[in-house]
C-alpha cells in the first residue's frame, strides 16, 4: 500500500478482456461474477502487487483446480 493511501480507501482496476469483445457484455459478465462472489461469500486471495508482465515462468503459480 502506498504511503498516501488510507486503510479505508479501495481501488478497483478494470482491464478490458479483449479489444474485440463487446464492452457492454464483458462488463456485465464481470459485474455478475463480482456480485455472485459477494452473495456466496467467496474468500478473497491475497493482493497481488507485482508487475505480472515481468514475472518469470517459475514465479507464476496458478492452481488450475481453484479456477472456474
Order of alpha helices (4+ residues) and beta strands (2+ residues): alpha
